[in-house]
Amino acid sequence: MRLVQYRNAFGQRCVGVPSDDGKHVQAVADTQSVYALARAALASNSSLERLVRDRMSTQQESYEQIVRERRLLPPLDHPDAARWLVTGTGLSHLGSAAARDSMHAKLQQDETQLTDSMKIFKWGLEGGKPEPGKIGVQPEWFYKGDGRCVVAPEQPLELPAYALDGGDEVEVVGLYVIADDGTPWRVGFALGNEYADHVMERQNYLYLAHSKLRQCSYGPEILLGALPRNVTGTARLLRGSEAIWSEGWLSGDDNMAHSIANLEHHHFKYADFRRPGDVHVHFFGAATGSFTKNVKANVGDVFEIESPVFGRPLRNPLGPAKESVRLFEIKSL
């Protein structure tokens, strides 16, 4: 089952289930958010899918009209943006067969000759998928921001005036709610565009944190239950009606150096990330992106990420900067 959050024609928040043909969304009765639905499922010791089926209404709305009128919301959010944390891991995917062959050739070097990034990738290959009950090697990890940095599907991702570039990062995202006893519960998975400045990052890998342009997008649908081990899809950069870049992408445990379970463990092992009531959005690492082919996005271009596993594509145009570059001089109180 997949869920979508949106506003109806009267501006009211709704949760819905897309029809099998993707033409309609059927509303879940008396439900304004997936967060509230997840909290109710925890309180009643029920599965989320069972609770949704119990609450299904007969009210339907055109999915295409919701998208066209830009009424989509992120598929999981929190009423307090400060308690809606966005993080991610990198160097976690194996890539295409050709990329794997090239990567394995590089890894044959003595470890002292490898870059720090290649060392972390190698460690993931060797220890990122531990046996059940065991803890694997930790991945690269980063903090993106809180809920204020999340951009809804179909809404523009801003190209800041200080950025050297604004490029897509095609990823699968895990979405979580922390129960009252501090236990993390996974609500589901979604398509994600982590969005970053790869020109800046390539200057020096220590610029990684700066290259995370804070904004990101995920959705529009959340997949309940387990993620398939083999996830396939296509990513595109659209300029007008033309796809100036298009590439297939792979994710899921079969296509990753780390297992999803290992990445989840190394995020939630920190007690600060198990605060009751919080929402966590965790990007599992880039499967591909237009930057890999040195394609530069322009303002007005549209990032599009799709996979049959996740229903409707995630689309975001690249928007202009909202403010010019200026010096921030901090004064003492």
WOUR-V102826 format. One record per pair of residues at least 24 apart in sequence whose ideal C-beta (glycine too) atoms are under 6 Angstrom apart, sorted by sequence separation. I is the first residue (numbers start at 0). J is the second residue. If there is no record, write none. Layout:
i=I j=J
i=I j=J
//
This chain:
i=27 j=51
i=192 j=216
i=227 j=251
i=228 j=252
i=229 j=253
i=167 j=192
i=168 j=193
i=226 j=251
i=228 j=253
i=28 j=54
i=191 j=217
i=27 j=54
i=168 j=195
i=28 j=56
i=189 j=217
i=4 j=33
i=90 j=119
i=189 j=218
i=26 j=56
i=90 j=120
i=2 j=33
i=166 j=197
i=26 j=58
i=164 j=196
i=189 j=221
i=163 j=196
i=164 j=197
i=25 j=59
i=162 j=196
i=164 j=198
i=187 j=221
i=188 j=222
i=163 j=198
i=187 j=222
i=23 j=59
i=24 j=60
i=163 j=199
i=187 j=223
i=250 j=286
i=249 j=286
i=24 j=62
i=156 j=194
i=188 j=226
i=248 j=286
i=23 j=62
i=248 j=287
i=22 j=62
i=246 j=287
i=33 j=75
i=34 j=77
i=172 j=217
i=244 j=289
i=91 j=138
i=0 j=48
i=90 j=139
i=88 j=138
i=89 j=139
i=162 j=212
i=244 j=294
i=88 j=140
i=234 j=287
i=236 j=289
i=87 j=141
i=86 j=142
i=86 j=143
i=157 j=214
i=85 j=143
i=156 j=214
i=85 j=144
i=5 j=65
i=236 j=296
i=84 j=145
i=83 j=145
i=238 j=300
i=83 j=146
i=6 j=70
i=81 j=145
i=150 j=214
i=236 j=300
i=237 j=301
i=5 j=70
i=80 j=145
i=148 j=213
i=169 j=234
i=5 j=71
i=80 j=146
i=148 j=214
i=150 j=216
i=152 j=218
i=237 j=303
i=5 j=72
i=80 j=147
i=152 j=219
i=4 j=72
i=143 j=211
i=235 j=303
i=77 j=146
i=144 j=213
i=4 j=74
i=234 j=304
i=233 j=305
i=232 j=305
i=232 j=306
i=73 j=149
i=230 j=306
i=73 j=151
i=230 j=308
i=72 j=151
i=169 j=248
i=171 j=250
i=71 j=151
i=71 j=152
i=227 j=308
i=71 j=153
i=69 j=153
i=183 j=267
i=222 j=309
i=116 j=204
i=193 j=282
i=220 j=309
i=220 j=310
i=191 j=282
i=220 j=311
i=181 j=273
i=219 j=311
i=197 j=290
i=181 j=275
i=218 j=313
i=177 j=273
i=179 j=275
i=177 j=275
i=75 j=174
i=216 j=315
i=177 j=277
i=176 j=278
i=175 j=279
i=174 j=280
i=173 j=281
i=172 j=282
i=192 j=302
i=75 j=186
i=170 j=282
i=171 j=283
i=170 j=283
i=190 j=304
i=74 j=189
i=170 j=285
i=168 j=285
i=169 j=286
i=169 j=287
i=138 j=257
i=169 j=288
i=190 j=309
i=168 j=288
i=167 j=288
i=166 j=288
i=167 j=289
i=166 j=289
i=190 j=313
i=138 j=262
i=166 j=290
i=135 j=261
i=137 j=265
i=127 j=256
i=127 j=257
i=128 j=258
i=166 j=296
i=165 j=296
i=124 j=256
i=123 j=256
i=123 j=257
i=127 j=261
i=167 j=302
i=169 j=304
i=41 j=178
i=37 j=176
i=158 j=298
i=74 j=218
i=73 j=218
i=74 j=220
i=74 j=221
i=71 j=219
i=37 j=186
i=165 j=317
i=156 j=315
i=158 j=317
i=160 j=320
i=93 j=254
i=152 j=313
i=153 j=314
i=155 j=316
i=156 j=317
i=157 j=318
i=159 j=320
i=158 j=320
i=92 j=255
i=155 j=318
i=160 j=323
i=161 j=324
i=91 j=255
i=157 j=321
i=160 j=324
i=91 j=256
i=91 j=257
i=88 j=262
i=48 j=223
i=47 j=223
i=92 j=284
i=91 j=284
i=92 j=286
i=82 j=277
i=83 j=278
i=84 j=279
i=85 j=280
i=86 j=281
i=87 j=282
i=89 j=284
i=88 j=284
i=77 j=278
i=3 j=219
i=3 j=220
i=1 j=220
i=2 j=221
i=1 j=222
i=0 j=223
i=17 j=310
i=1 j=310
//
